[in-house]
Amino acid sequence: MRLLPLSIATLIVASSISVSSTALANQDQLAANICNYVQTDDKNRLRKKLKESRVKLRNIYKGVSCSGDSLLRTALKSGSNKVGTFVAKRLPASELGNAEADGQTIVSWAESNGHGGSDITATIKERLAGG
């Protein structure tokens, strides 16, 4: 008689483990897709992926890293101006002014790495100035 409740409990635990591992796999795939779209400057596919995944860029920005870099740094390194300006316009100005993992803000990093004249950096500066 005790076997039935034990088997039901085991089934519930097993199903919850498989659901959570599936969710993690989906998150990893979403992050990989986002990084790919940023590197290839594919704004339309990025927007479509975010919409169909029902996530907002400002909610996932801190959690997505492309080879150790933020989305904006990846866009700057890749020369992805369309995607970079899109990302910069979707993030709150307070996020754009925050220091990243290495302690530098995105603007100071861009200027010290030769990206000070890019469209992305100009958009970020404009957002930080209240524009």
NORSULCOR-V477564 format. One line per field, one symbol per residue. psi: psi as a letter, one per 40 degrees, with the letter a starting at -180 (. if undefined). A space follows every 50 residues. Layout:
psi = ???
This chain:
psi = dedddddddddddddddddddddddddddddddddddddefgdddddddd ddefihdddeddehhhfeiidddddddefgdddddddddeiiddddeiia deeiiddddddeeeedeiddddddddddee.
